[in-house]
Amino acid sequence: MTEFSAPLRLRMDEGALLSNWRWLKRQGGDAACGAAIKADGYGLGAVEVMRRLLGAGCRDFFVSNWAEAAVLEPLVTEGVSLSVLHGVREEDLAVALASRARPVLCTEWQIARWRHAGGGPCDVMVDTGMNRLGLDWRGDVPARLAGLEIATLMSHLACADEDGPLSPAQLERFSALRGQVKAARYSLANSAGICMGADYAFDMTRPGIALYGGVPRREAAGHIRQVVVPEAQVLQRRRVRAGDTIGYNATYRAPKDMQIAVLNLGYADGYLRCFSGRGSMSAGGRHLPVVGRISMDLTAVDVSGLPDISEEDWLEVDYKLVDAAAASGLSQYELLTGLGARFDRVWR
Ligand SMILES: *Cc1c(COP(=O)(O)O)cnc(C)c1O
């Protein structure tokens, strides 16, 4: 088989990933620190992320569905737990019963299905105010869960990335449930919840975005390191004359003679059109603004006055998540999970 090397790559920093996990773990005090690796490890590659976090001592992992779990099962050895957040549909039952992963039961139907199948240990999601997945916290939860062997009882915070009354209310509701429902462990906090203090940590935390370089709250700024740097290769360098336009719909008109570099990167790779005129690249500390519209597979940047940038050079996309989110209007989550399949994913 021919080995292709792609003209675009994600450079991923293992040291930063592990440093972020350790910082998040410390914030939780004695609580275990797991990892949300759904959506293919937020776009980085779930297998590669899980392998590295296992090496650092992480033992609890979370994915959304059974297809994601199947890929990771070979890494689930003694003492490692993998939970499937969306629970178990009828179509999933045979796979779930044979899997080393556990369902996070979210609905009464799922609970009935699991009980009837004699499914063994499970996790349970209780909704404490987000109104997304889980049993309603007001709905006699202890009675509904009677007889289940619950490994982790969990809930999820709706607004932990901002200050407001809902997080403390969810904390209080979840604390009350802990006194009423027997489980081996209790878990509430995502990345932002971890930043709100050890009260939110319970027995285990479940960070996702902050592992991968997202800064969910100001408390994490200066502690969380960038993990992912996209890079793209210059396909052509060209002169653009004053008055010429660049790209689809001619949205950019050159105010003077310019030099541009056309890169192998576009919205099909997750570099969306909202970066048109707002994104930038870097080359040796120099700032190269995007000019014109982002195409499906191509992006142009201004390299005027930088004669050393030439065809086949690699340029770094400015992708610090907080800054890129501010520039594009996308969330830090979208910025990562949108990164496409055409990147080579290179760890160092
Ligand atoms: C995705 C997810 C997490 C991780 O959330 P982040 O905000 O990325 O830290 C934790 N718990 C549940 C239930 C999730 O769905």
PDBQT file of the ligand as one rigid body, heavy atoms in Angstrom, charges set to zero:
ROOT
HETATM    1  C1  LIG A 401     -18.962  15.919  27.060  1.00  0.00    +0.000 C 
HETATM    2  C2  LIG A 401     -19.264  15.631  28.475  1.00  0.00    +0.000 A 
HETATM    3  C3  LIG A 401     -18.337  15.935  29.475  1.00  0.00    +0.000 A 
HETATM    4  C4  LIG A 401     -17.095  16.752  29.222  1.00  0.00    +0.000 C 
HETATM    5  O1  LIG A 401     -17.477  18.115  29.101  1.00  0.00    +0.000 OA
HETATM    6  P1  LIG A 401     -16.424  19.298  28.846  1.00  0.00    +0.000 P 
HETATM    7  O2  LIG A 401     -17.260  20.522  28.912  1.00  0.00    +0.000 OA
HETATM    8  O3  LIG A 401     -15.870  19.068  27.488  1.00  0.00    +0.000 OA
HETATM    9  O4  LIG A 401     -15.401  19.214  29.902  1.00  0.00    +0.000 OA
HETATM   10  C5  LIG A 401     -18.601  15.504  30.756  1.00  0.00    +0.000 A 
HETATM   11  N1  LIG A 401     -19.760  14.851  31.055  1.00  0.00    +0.000 NA
HETATM   12  C6  LIG A 401     -20.700  14.581  30.116  1.00  0.00    +0.000 A 
HETATM   13  C7  LIG A 401     -21.943  13.878  30.502  1.00  0.00    +0.000 C 
HETATM   14  C8  LIG A 401     -20.491  14.974  28.800  1.00  0.00    +0.000 A 
HETATM   15  O5  LIG A 401     -21.417  14.734  27.880  1.00  0.00    +0.000 OA
ENDROOT
TORSDOF 0
